[in-house]
């Protein structure tokens, strides 16, 4: 069970997704779709029940390490148009969790970023400031950044 203040957001949910399976979650506004993804990602607070993700029960003590294996693209990202980063640099942010503390991206990391930009059809926008993109283009950059994490689970 998950709640916000006194409102129950999710109750009685059971979901199993197998490896390499694609699943879409649909429902009306306020049905708990985003809440479900937030819980699976280890960012939400579970009041009761258990969440099993990538072979592990999600607990407060392991949620941080599990989040490194889970890629999450939020519905909306509010990007300041003055943000001084281009598309390629924003996608590289997805690599930082894999690099380790204080390690700079190397040639291989930039090659991965360029391959992902090609995959999502954004190569031609690689040097464009992130704040100068349309909402849909920014969402594709968010997907590319998530792919750069090389997640085991993509939400």
C-alpha positions as CSV (number, residue, x, y, z in Angstrom):
1,X,0.0,0.0,0.0
2,X,1.2,3.5,-0.9
3,X,-0.4,6.7,0.3
4,X,0.0,10.5,0.0
5,X,-1.2,12.1,3.2
6,X,-4.5,10.4,3.9
7,X,-5.2,9.2,0.3
8,X,-4.4,5.7,-0.7
9,X,-2.6,5.9,-4.0
10,X,-2.0,2.1,-4.6
11,X,-3.6,-0.9,-3.0
12,X,-3.7,-4.5,-3.9
13,X,-1.2,-4.2,-6.8
14,X,0.6,-7.3,-8.0
15,X,2.8,-7.2,-11.1
16,X,5.3,-9.5,-12.6
17,X,7.5,-8.6,-15.5
18,X,9.9,-11.1,-17.0
19,X,13.3,-10.3,-18.4
20,X,13.3,-8.6,-21.8
21,X,9.5,-8.2,-21.6
22,X,7.9,-4.8,-22.6
23,X,4.9,-3.8,-20.5
24,X,2.7,-0.7,-20.8
25,X,0.7,0.6,-17.8
26,X,-2.4,2.5,-18.7
27,X,-5.2,4.0,-16.7
28,X,-7.0,7.2,-15.9
29,X,-5.3,10.3,-14.3
30,X,-4.7,9.6,-10.7
31,X,-4.8,5.8,-11.0
32,X,-1.3,5.4,-9.6
33,X,0.8,4.7,-12.7
34,X,3.5,7.1,-11.8
35,X,3.3,6.1,-8.1
36,X,3.9,2.5,-9.1
37,X,7.0,3.3,-11.1
38,X,8.3,5.5,-8.3
39,X,7.9,2.6,-5.9
40,X,9.6,0.1,-8.2
41,X,12.5,2.6,-8.7
42,X,13.0,2.8,-4.9
43,X,12.1,6.5,-4.7
44,X,8.6,6.2,-3.1
45,X,7.7,5.2,0.4
46,X,5.9,1.8,0.8
47,X,3.5,1.7,3.8
48,X,2.9,-2.0,3.6
49,X,3.6,-5.0,1.3
50,X,6.8,-5.9,-0.4
51,X,8.4,-5.0,-3.7
52,X,10.7,-7.5,-5.4
53,X,12.9,-5.9,-8.1
54,X,15.7,-7.6,-10.0
55,X,15.8,-10.6,-7.7
56,X,15.9,-8.5,-4.5
57,X,13.3,-7.3,-2.0
58,X,13.4,-3.5,-2.0
59,X,14.3,-2.2,1.4
60,X,15.5,1.2,2.7
61,X,19.0,-0.2,3.1
62,X,19.3,-1.5,-0.5
63,X,17.2,1.0,-2.4
64,X,20.3,3.2,-3.3
65,X,22.3,0.3,-4.7
66,X,19.2,-1.0,-6.6
67,X,18.5,2.4,-8.1
68,X,21.9,2.1,-9.9
69,X,20.5,-0.8,-11.8
70,X,17.2,0.9,-12.6
71,X,16.8,3.6,-15.3
72,X,13.9,5.9,-14.8
73,X,12.5,8.6,-17.2
74,X,10.0,10.9,-15.5
75,X,6.9,12.1,-17.2
76,X,8.1,15.7,-17.3
77,X,11.5,17.3,-16.7
78,X,11.5,21.0,-16.1
79,X,14.6,22.1,-17.8
80,X,15.7,25.7,-17.4
81,X,16.3,27.1,-20.9
82,X,19.4,28.8,-19.5
83,X,21.0,25.5,-18.6
84,X,24.5,25.7,-20.0
85,X,24.7,22.1,-21.3
86,X,24.3,20.6,-24.7
87,X,22.4,17.4,-25.6
88,X,25.5,15.3,-25.7
89,X,26.6,16.5,-22.2
90,X,23.2,15.8,-20.7
91,X,23.2,12.2,-22.1
92,X,26.7,11.8,-20.5
93,X,25.1,12.4,-17.1
94,X,23.7,9.0,-17.4
95,X,27.2,7.5,-17.4
96,X,28.4,9.2,-14.2
97,X,26.9,6.5,-11.9
98,X,29.0,3.9,-13.8
99,X,32.2,5.9,-13.7
100,X,32.8,6.1,-10.0
101,X,33.6,9.0,-7.8
102,X,35.7,11.7,-9.4
103,X,36.4,9.8,-12.5
104,X,36.0,11.7,-15.8
105,X,34.4,10.2,-18.8
106,X,36.8,8.6,-21.3
107,X,36.7,8.1,-25.0
108,X,34.7,4.9,-24.6
109,X,32.0,6.7,-22.6
110,X,31.7,9.4,-25.3
111,X,31.5,6.7,-28.0
112,X,28.6,5.1,-26.0
113,X,26.9,8.4,-25.8
114,X,27.3,9.0,-29.5
115,X,25.9,5.6,-30.3
116,X,22.8,6.2,-28.1
117,X,22.2,9.6,-29.7
118,X,22.2,7.8,-33.0
119,X,19.8,5.2,-31.7
120,X,17.3,7.8,-30.6
121,X,17.8,9.9,-33.7
122,X,19.3,12.9,-32.0
123,X,22.9,13.0,-33.5
124,X,22.1,16.2,-35.4
125,X,21.1,17.9,-32.2
126,X,24.2,16.7,-30.1
127,X,25.7,20.2,-29.8
128,X,22.4,22.1,-29.3
129,X,21.7,23.6,-25.8
130,X,19.3,21.4,-24.0
131,X,17.0,24.3,-23.2
132,X,16.6,25.1,-26.9
133,X,14.8,21.8,-27.6
134,X,11.1,21.1,-27.8
135,X,9.4,19.2,-25.0
136,X,9.4,16.0,-27.2
137,X,13.0,16.4,-28.0
138,X,13.9,16.9,-24.3
139,X,12.0,13.7,-23.5
140,X,14.1,11.8,-26.1
141,X,17.2,13.2,-24.5
142,X,15.9,11.9,-21.1
143,X,15.4,8.5,-22.7
144,X,19.0,8.6,-24.1
145,X,20.4,9.7,-20.7
146,X,18.6,6.7,-19.2
147,X,20.0,4.3,-21.8
148,X,23.5,5.7,-21.1
149,X,23.2,4.3,-17.6
150,X,23.0,0.8,-19.1
151,X,20.2,-0.2,-16.7
152,X,19.0,-3.7,-16.1
153,X,15.4,-2.3,-15.8
154,X,14.1,0.6,-17.7
155,X,11.1,2.5,-16.4
